Amino acid sequence: MTRRRLIVLARFILTAVVVGVVVGLHGPASAEKLAQRLSNQEFWKLASEFSESDGTFHSENLVSNEFRFQYVLPSLVRMAKPGRAYLGVGSEQNFTYMAALHPDIAFIVDIRRGNMDLHLMYKALFELSADRADFVSRLFSRKRPAGLSTT
């Protein structure tokens, strides 16, 4: 990817994040309620038509290398209203933010196709799992320990 194209992409993502934060803090521009759920076809259309093809990158951060990303949670929860749209960039820390903010819809933007593949795997595991223990059991392909409750 050329330097100019990378700068344009960075500006686009920054603008999208700023718009997302402003909308999240001040409410939606429209009173329309979002659909409760996208169909599989609608979801796949968004994921495939809005995505670029895979590329080669100097680094592949499929998991977050930020060890302090949770420190912003109290401020985010205080400022953002539940039920809005969430727009995130990058790796799996977005799921922590989404769990805290309870958005009606969420978009995670990343140039690396591998991150989309990882997020799609997490999405499938979330949808298949009844609770956190079930999720971890499926994630690591291990039988759920007997007697483990939902808490």
N, CA and C atoms as a LAMMPS dump frame, in Angstrom:
ITEM: TIMESTEP
0
ITEM: NUMBER OF ATOMS
453
ITEM: BOX BOUNDS ff ff ff
-5.0000000000000000e+02 5.0000000000000000e+02
-5.0000000000000000e+02 5.0000000000000000e+02
-5.0000000000000000e+02 5.0000000000000000e+02
ITEM: ATOMS id mol type element x y z
1 1 1 N 0.849 -1.175 0
2 1 2 C 0 0 0
3 1 3 C 0.892 1.235 0
4 2 1 N 0.57 2.209 -0.843
5 2 2 C 1.38 3.41 -0.922
6 2 3 C 1.178 4.281 0.312
7 3 1 N 2.142 5.117 0.58
8 3 2 C 2.06 6.016 1.74
9 3 3 C 0.848 6.94 1.636
10 4 1 N 0.601 7.46 0.431
11 4 2 C -0.545 8.368 0.237
12 4 3 C -1.866 7.661 0.544
13 5 1 N -1.983 6.428 0.063
14 5 2 C -3.215 5.663 0.292
15 5 3 C -3.385 5.348 1.779
16 6 1 N -2.286 5.062 2.467
17 6 2 C -2.328 4.797 3.896
18 6 3 C -2.773 6.041 4.66
19 7 1 N -2.299 7.209 4.262
20 7 2 C -2.7 8.46 4.907
21 7 3 C -4.186 8.721 4.687
22 8 1 N -4.679 8.506 3.48
23 8 2 C -6.107 8.684 3.19
24 8 3 C -6.939 7.732 4.049
25 9 1 N -6.509 6.485 4.15
26 9 2 C -7.225 5.513 4.964
27 9 3 C -7.222 5.928 6.433
28 10 1 N -6.077 6.368 6.941
29 10 2 C -5.984 6.806 8.333
30 10 3 C -6.91 7.982 8.604
31 11 1 N -6.981 8.932 7.675
32 11 2 C -7.889 10.076 7.833
33 11 3 C -9.348 9.625 7.837
34 12 1 N -9.682 8.678 6.957
35 12 2 C -11.044 8.164 6.904
36 12 3 C -11.422 7.508 8.229
37 13 1 N -10.527 6.658 8.746
38 13 2 C -10.814 5.957 9.994
39 13 3 C -10.93 6.946 11.147
40 14 1 N -10.028 7.917 11.21
41 14 2 C -10.091 8.927 12.266
42 14 3 C -11.402 9.704 12.196
43 15 1 N -11.812 10.086 10.997
44 15 2 C -13.077 10.799 10.824
45 15 3 C -14.24 9.923 11.274
46 16 1 N -14.218 8.657 10.889
47 16 2 C -15.295 7.746 11.274
48 16 3 C -15.36 7.582 12.785
49 17 1 N -14.197 7.496 13.434
50 17 2 C -14.162 7.355 14.888
51 17 3 C -14.712 8.611 15.551
52 18 1 N -14.31 9.781 15.085
53 18 2 C -14.802 11.036 15.652
54 18 3 C -16.31 11.138 15.481
55 19 1 N -16.815 10.836 14.304
56 19 2 C -18.259 10.865 14.067
57 19 3 C -18.951 9.871 14.985
58 20 1 N -18.378 8.675 15.129
59 20 2 C -18.965 7.664 15.999
60 20 3 C -19.024 8.117 17.443
61 21 1 N -17.97 8.754 17.929
62 21 2 C -17.957 9.249 19.306
63 21 3 C -18.986 10.362 19.478
64 22 1 N -19.046 11.294 18.532
65 22 2 C -20.005 12.4 18.629
66 22 3 C -21.431 11.869 18.627
67 23 1 N -21.733 10.951 17.722
68 23 2 C -23.075 10.37 17.675
69 23 3 C -23.361 9.619 18.969
70 24 1 N -22.375 8.884 19.463
71 24 2 C -22.559 8.132 20.698
72 24 3 C -22.8 9.025 21.9
73 25 1 N -22.18 10.199 21.929
74 25 2 C -22.328 11.105 23.065
75 25 3 C -23.576 11.969 22.979
76 26 1 N -23.954 12.361 21.766
77 26 2 C -25.042 13.317 21.607
78 26 3 C -26.322 12.723 21.059
79 27 1 N -26.337 11.454 20.802
80 27 2 C -27.551 10.811 20.324
81 27 3 C -27.574 10.717 18.817
82 28 1 N -28.486 9.885 18.311
83 28 2 C -28.557 9.68 16.869
84 28 3 C -29.147 10.879 16.159
85 29 1 N -28.806 11.037 14.881
86 29 2 C -29.353 12.119 14.081
87 29 3 C -30.792 11.826 13.698
88 30 1 N -31.204 10.578 13.792
89 30 2 C -32.544 10.164 13.412
90 30 3 C -33.196 9.444 14.58
91 31 1 N -34.504 9.504 14.65
92 31 2 C -35.225 8.828 15.711
93 31 3 C -35.518 7.373 15.35
94 32 1 N -35.119 6.955 14.157
95 32 2 C -35.379 5.587 13.736
96 32 3 C -34.624 4.598 14.615
97 33 1 N -35.284 3.5 14.932
98 33 2 C -34.66 2.441 15.718
99 33 3 C -33.97 1.464 14.777
100 34 1 N -32.784 1.023 15.158
101 34 2 C -32.056 0.046 14.351
102 34 3 C -32.763 -1.301 14.388
103 35 1 N -32.566 -2.081 13.346
104 35 2 C -33.114 -3.434 13.323
105 35 3 C -32.506 -4.234 14.472
106 36 1 N -33.282 -5.118 15.063
107 36 2 C -32.792 -5.934 16.17
108 36 3 C -31.626 -6.819 15.759
109 37 1 N -31.656 -7.289 14.517
110 37 2 C -30.627 -8.215 14.069
111 37 3 C -30.559 -8.187 12.549
112 38 1 N -29.353 -8.248 12.022
113 38 2 C -29.183 -8.385 10.582
114 38 3 C -29.347 -9.85 10.207
115 39 1 N -29.928 -10.105 9.063
116 39 2 C -29.992 -11.481 8.588
117 39 3 C -28.576 -11.915 8.205
118 40 1 N -28.376 -13.209 8.072
119 40 2 C -27.07 -13.713 7.646
120 40 3 C -26.682 -13.117 6.296
121 41 1 N -27.653 -12.993 5.396
122 41 2 C -27.38 -12.446 4.067
123 41 3 C -26.996 -10.964 4.152
124 42 1 N -27.712 -10.19 4.963
125 42 2 C -27.39 -8.768 5.127
126 42 3 C -25.999 -8.596 5.747
127 43 1 N -25.71 -9.404 6.754
128 43 2 C -24.408 -9.317 7.41
129 43 3 C -23.294 -9.656 6.421
130 44 1 N -23.45 -10.758 5.701
131 44 2 C -22.395 -11.166 4.779
132 44 3 C -22.222 -10.151 3.653
133 45 1 N -23.318 -9.542 3.206
134 45 2 C -23.22 -8.517 2.162
135 45 3 C -22.381 -7.339 2.663
136 46 1 N -22.634 -6.887 3.88
137 46 2 C -21.831 -5.806 4.468
138 46 3 C -20.362 -6.213 4.565
139 47 1 N -20.115 -7.403 5.108
140 47 2 C -18.745 -7.843 5.34
141 47 3 C -17.975 -8.033 4.041
142 48 1 N -18.625 -8.555 3.03
143 48 2 C -17.894 -8.839 1.79
144 48 3 C -17.808 -7.634 0.86
145 49 1 N -18.852 -6.826 0.761
146 49 2 C -18.832 -5.695 -0.167
147 49 3 C -18.05 -4.503 0.373
148 50 1 N -17.941 -4.368 1.677
149 50 2 C -17.218 -3.235 2.253
150 50 3 C -15.76 -3.568 2.532
151 51 1 N -15.336 -4.785 2.289
152 51 2 C -13.98 -5.209 2.612
153 51 3 C -13.087 -5.197 1.382
154 52 1 N -11.842 -4.822 1.614
155 52 2 C -10.832 -4.934 0.569
156 52 3 C -10.275 -6.35 0.594
157 53 1 N -9.596 -6.718 -0.474
158 53 2 C -8.951 -8.028 -0.479
159 53 3 C -7.762 -8.013 0.474
160 54 1 N -7.315 -9.205 0.843
161 54 2 C -6.221 -9.354 1.792
162 54 3 C -4.93 -8.784 1.213
163 55 1 N -4.022 -8.392 2.073
164 55 2 C -2.737 -7.852 1.643
165 55 3 C -1.627 -8.358 2.532
166 56 1 N -0.441 -7.841 2.318
167 56 2 C 0.716 -8.186 3.13
168 56 3 C 1.076 -6.973 3.969
169 57 1 N 1.317 -7.194 5.253
170 57 2 C 1.603 -6.096 6.159
171 57 3 C 2.876 -6.397 6.936
172 58 1 N 3.553 -5.354 7.362
173 58 2 C 4.811 -5.524 8.081
174 58 3 C 4.6 -6.146 9.458
175 59 1 N 3.424 -5.936 10.021
176 59 2 C 3.11 -6.557 11.309
177 59 3 C 1.672 -7.043 11.271
178 60 1 N 1.408 -8.103 11.962
179 60 2 C 0.067 -8.666 12.039
180 60 3 C -0.359 -8.701 13.495
181 61 1 N -1.128 -7.715 13.921
182 61 2 C -1.618 -7.666 15.289
183 61 3 C -3.039 -8.225 15.332
184 62 1 N -3.161 -9.537 15.389
185 62 2 C -4.489 -10.138 15.443
186 62 3 C -5.07 -10.087 16.843
187 63 1 N -4.225 -9.942 17.834
188 63 2 C -4.686 -9.725 19.202
189 63 3 C -4.059 -8.431 19.689
190 64 1 N -4.716 -7.804 20.632
191 64 2 C -4.259 -6.499 21.087
192 64 3 C -2.905 -6.593 21.774
193 65 1 N -2.062 -5.605 21.51
194 65 2 C -0.803 -5.501 22.228
195 65 3 C -0.876 -4.358 23.244
196 66 1 N -2.076 -3.88 23.488
197 66 2 C -2.289 -2.796 24.448
198 66 3 C -2.714 -3.397 25.781
199 67 1 N -1.915 -3.218 26.803
200 67 2 C -2.25 -3.816 28.088
201 67 3 C -3.085 -2.885 28.968
202 68 1 N -3.322 -1.646 28.546
203 68 2 C -4.057 -0.694 29.372
204 68 3 C -5.4 -0.287 28.763
205 69 1 N -5.886 -1.028 27.774
206 69 2 C -7.085 -0.587 27.066
207 69 3 C -8.32 -0.525 27.957
208 70 1 N -8.344 -1.226 29.078
209 70 2 C -9.528 -1.216 29.937
210 70 3 C -9.621 0.021 30.832
211 71 1 N -8.549 0.797 30.921
212 71 2 C -8.565 1.97 31.794
213 71 3 C -9.537 3.051 31.314
214 72 1 N -9.925 3.032 30.058
215 72 2 C -10.856 4.041 29.548
216 72 3 C -12.312 3.657 29.78
217 73 1 N -12.57 2.431 30.234
218 73 2 C -13.946 1.959 30.371
219 73 3 C -14.823 2.828 31.278
220 74 1 N -14.385 3.243 32.463
221 74 2 C -15.261 4.075 33.299
222 74 3 C -15.698 5.369 32.593
223 75 1 N -14.789 6.015 31.885
224 75 2 C -15.141 7.242 31.159
225 75 3 C -16.094 6.943 30.008
226 76 1 N -15.829 5.871 29.272
227 76 2 C -16.707 5.508 28.165
228 76 3 C -18.121 5.217 28.65
229 77 1 N -18.233 4.43 29.708
230 77 2 C -19.551 4.065 30.23
231 77 3 C -20.287 5.301 30.741
232 78 1 N -19.568 6.214 31.357
233 78 2 C -20.177 7.439 31.877
234 78 3 C -20.668 8.349 30.747
235 79 1 N -19.927 8.431 29.642
236 79 2 C -20.257 9.385 28.572
237 79 3 C -21.172 8.83 27.486
238 80 1 N -21.008 7.581 27.135
239 80 2 C -21.762 7.019 26.009
240 80 3 C -23.066 6.396 26.49
241 81 1 N -24.111 6.572 25.708
242 81 2 C -25.413 6.008 26.052
243 81 3 C -25.56 4.635 25.411
244 82 1 N -26.15 3.682 26.131
245 82 2 C -26.395 2.362 25.526
246 82 3 C -27.375 2.482 24.357
247 83 1 N -27.328 1.522 23.457
248 83 2 C -28.292 1.494 22.368
249 83 3 C -27.899 2.311 21.159
250 84 1 N -26.701 2.802 21.116
251 84 2 C -26.216 3.567 19.963
252 84 3 C -25.378 2.656 19.073
253 85 1 N -24.745 3.226 18.079
254 85 2 C -23.833 2.48 17.217
255 85 3 C -22.432 2.558 17.8
256 86 1 N -21.677 1.487 17.656
257 86 2 C -20.291 1.425 18.099
258 86 3 C -19.411 1.283 16.871
259 87 1 N -18.358 2.052 16.821
260 87 2 C -17.384 1.951 15.736
261 87 3 C -16.012 1.783 16.357
262 88 1 N -15.365 0.672 16.066
263 88 2 C -14.066 0.386 16.637
264 88 3 C -13.045 0.089 15.554
265 89 1 N -11.789 0.132 15.939
266 89 2 C -10.7 -0.134 15.016
267 89 3 C -9.803 -1.192 15.644
268 90 1 N -9.409 -2.18 14.846
269 90 2 C -8.379 -3.097 15.298
270 90 3 C -8.861 -4.404 15.872
271 91 1 N -8.206 -4.806 16.92
272 91 2 C -8.326 -6.186 17.39
273 91 3 C -9.372 -6.383 18.48
274 92 1 N -9.227 -7.458 19.245
275 92 2 C -10.299 -7.977 20.091
276 92 3 C -10.688 -7.118 21.285
277 93 1 N -9.954 -6.072 21.618
278 93 2 C -10.354 -5.23 22.743
279 93 3 C -11.724 -4.596 22.495
280 94 1 N -12.137 -4.531 21.238
281 94 2 C -13.454 -3.983 20.916
282 94 3 C -14.574 -4.757 21.594
283 95 1 N -14.413 -6.067 21.782
284 95 2 C -15.464 -6.855 22.415
285 95 3 C -15.636 -6.446 23.877
286 96 1 N -14.547 -6.076 24.547
287 96 2 C -14.627 -5.581 25.922
288 96 3 C -15.398 -4.264 25.948
289 97 1 N -15.091 -3.368 25.011
290 97 2 C -15.794 -2.09 24.948
291 97 3 C -17.273 -2.294 24.635
292 98 1 N -17.576 -3.177 23.7
293 98 2 C -18.98 -3.419 23.337
294 98 3 C -19.756 -4.019 24.503
295 99 1 N -19.132 -4.932 25.259
296 99 2 C -19.81 -5.529 26.409
297 99 3 C -20.147 -4.464 27.451
298 100 1 N -19.297 -3.462 27.589
299 100 2 C -19.533 -2.397 28.565
300 100 3 C -20.531 -1.357 28.06
301 101 1 N -20.547 -1.085 26.762
302 101 2 C -21.363 0.01 26.213
303 101 3 C -22.743 -0.416 25.717
304 102 1 N -22.954 -1.68 25.452
305 102 2 C -24.243 -2.211 24.989
306 102 3 C -24.794 -1.481 23.764
307 103 1 N -24.033 -1.445 22.673
308 103 2 C -24.55 -0.772 21.471
309 103 3 C -25.61 -1.635 20.78
310 104 1 N -26.451 -0.994 19.975
311 104 2 C -27.427 -1.733 19.177
312 104 3 C -26.777 -2.374 17.959
313 105 1 N -25.736 -1.743 17.449
314 105 2 C -25.01 -2.29 16.308
315 105 3 C -23.555 -1.871 16.449
316 106 1 N -22.659 -2.693 15.929
317 106 2 C -21.233 -2.392 16.057
318 106 3 C -20.516 -2.693 14.753
319 107 1 N -19.551 -1.843 14.426
320 107 2 C -18.692 -2.031 13.263
321 107 3 C -17.254 -1.979 13.744
322 108 1 N -16.458 -2.946 13.315
323 108 2 C -15.023 -2.936 13.623
324 108 3 C -14.303 -2.829 12.292
325 109 1 N -13.474 -1.801 12.175
326 109 2 C -12.776 -1.513 10.926
327 109 3 C -11.303 -1.845 11.09
328 110 1 N -10.752 -2.581 10.125
329 110 2 C -9.328 -2.885 10.151
330 110 3 C -8.902 -3.261 8.746
331 111 1 N -7.757 -2.811 8.328
332 111 2 C -7.263 -3.088 6.985
333 111 3 C -6.827 -4.544 6.842
334 112 1 N -6.488 -5.195 7.944
335 112 2 C -5.988 -6.566 7.89
336 112 3 C -7.144 -7.564 7.83
337 113 1 N -7.162 -8.358 6.805
338 113 2 C -8.213 -9.357 6.602
339 113 3 C -8.206 -10.403 7.721
340 114 1 N -7.036 -10.708 8.255
341 114 2 C -6.931 -11.671 9.346
342 114 3 C -7.74 -11.259 10.566
343 115 1 N -7.812 -9.945 10.851
344 115 2 C -8.629 -9.483 11.973
345 115 3 C -10.11 -9.745 11.715
346 116 1 N -10.552 -9.553 10.463
347 116 2 C -11.955 -9.849 10.163
348 116 3 C -12.237 -11.334 10.371
349 117 1 N -11.321 -12.188 9.925
350 117 2 C -11.504 -13.628 10.112
351 117 3 C -11.597 -13.974 11.599
352 118 1 N -10.721 -13.371 12.409
353 118 2 C -10.742 -13.621 13.853
354 118 3 C -12.053 -13.136 14.464
355 119 1 N -12.509 -11.939 14.074
356 119 2 C -13.765 -11.408 14.601
357 119 3 C -14.958 -12.26 14.182
358 120 1 N -14.932 -12.785 12.966
359 120 2 C -16.016 -13.67 12.522
360 120 3 C -16.035 -14.961 13.341
361 121 1 N -14.841 -15.465 13.701
362 121 2 C -14.801 -16.649 14.552
363 121 3 C -15.406 -16.338 15.923
364 122 1 N -15.008 -15.195 16.51
365 122 2 C -15.578 -14.796 17.8
366 122 3 C -17.099 -14.621 17.689
367 123 1 N -17.553 -13.988 16.632
368 123 2 C -18.996 -13.781 16.428
369 123 3 C -19.726 -15.12 16.437
370 124 1 N -19.197 -16.091 15.713
371 124 2 C -19.82 -17.414 15.669
372 124 3 C -19.832 -18.052 17.059
373 125 1 N -18.72 -17.958 17.78
374 125 2 C -18.669 -18.54 19.12
375 125 3 C -19.639 -17.843 20.069
376 126 1 N -19.758 -16.513 19.979
377 126 2 C -20.722 -15.788 20.808
378 126 3 C -22.144 -16.275 20.537
379 127 1 N -22.479 -16.425 19.26
380 127 2 C -23.833 -16.824 18.899
381 127 3 C -24.139 -18.268 19.294
382 128 1 N -23.137 -19.135 19.292
383 128 2 C -23.346 -20.543 19.648
384 128 3 C -23.368 -20.778 21.158
385 129 1 N -22.789 -19.864 21.924
386 129 2 C -22.571 -20.098 23.353
387 129 3 C -23.686 -19.508 24.202
388 130 1 N -24.08 -20.27 25.221
389 130 2 C -25.138 -19.827 26.132
390 130 3 C -24.618 -18.849 27.182
391 131 1 N -23.342 -18.977 27.56
392 131 2 C -22.774 -18.108 28.592
393 131 3 C -21.256 -18.068 28.432
394 132 1 N -20.577 -17.38 29.34
395 132 2 C -19.122 -17.205 29.238
396 132 3 C -18.365 -18.526 29.314
397 133 1 N -18.795 -19.381 30.227
398 133 2 C -18.107 -20.671 30.368
399 133 3 C -18.261 -21.502 29.096
400 134 1 N -19.428 -21.451 28.488
401 134 2 C -19.668 -22.158 27.234
402 134 3 C -18.774 -21.584 26.128
403 135 1 N -18.64 -20.25 26.1
404 135 2 C -17.77 -19.595 25.117
405 135 3 C -16.32 -20.061 25.264
406 136 1 N -15.79 -20.044 26.485
407 136 2 C -14.4 -20.433 26.709
408 136 3 C -14.206 -21.908 26.373
409 137 1 N -15.187 -22.721 26.722
410 137 2 C -15.122 -24.136 26.39
411 137 3 C -15.016 -24.344 24.879
412 138 1 N -15.839 -23.643 24.113
413 138 2 C -15.797 -23.756 22.649
414 138 3 C -14.506 -23.16 22.084
415 139 1 N -14.07 -22.025 22.629
416 139 2 C -12.876 -21.359 22.127
417 139 3 C -11.652 -22.271 22.218
418 140 1 N -11.525 -22.98 23.329
419 140 2 C -10.359 -23.838 23.531
420 140 3 C -10.636 -25.311 23.22
421 141 1 N -11.823 -25.608 22.676
422 141 2 C -12.202 -26.982 22.3
423 141 3 C -12.023 -27.942 23.463
424 142 1 N -12.487 -27.52 24.616
425 142 2 C -12.41 -28.355 25.82
426 142 3 C -13.813 -28.507 26.389
427 143 1 N -14.075 -29.653 26.971
428 143 2 C -15.366 -29.908 27.592
429 143 3 C -15.571 -28.963 28.764
430 144 1 N -16.771 -28.448 28.867
431 144 2 C -17.101 -27.569 29.986
432 144 3 C -17.012 -28.358 31.287
433 145 1 N -16.323 -27.825 32.3
434 145 2 C -16.227 -28.541 33.57
435 145 3 C -17.605 -28.763 34.208
436 146 1 N -17.813 -29.912 34.787
437 146 2 C -19.086 -30.228 35.434
438 146 3 C -19.321 -29.295 36.611
439 147 1 N -20.573 -28.912 36.8
440 147 2 C -20.96 -28.107 37.958
441 147 3 C -20.667 -26.618 37.811
442 148 1 N -20.222 -26.178 36.673
443 148 2 C -19.911 -24.767 36.465
444 148 3 C -21.201 -24.019 36.171
445 149 1 N -21.516 -22.996 36.954
446 149 2 C -22.756 -22.239 36.761
447 149 3 C -22.534 -21.098 35.758
448 150 1 N -23.578 -20.372 35.457
449 150 2 C -23.466 -19.244 34.532
450 150 3 C -22.731 -18.065 35.15
451 151 1 N -22.564 -18.063 36.457
452 151 2 C -21.845 -16.973 37.124
453 151 3 C -20.403 -17.354 37.387
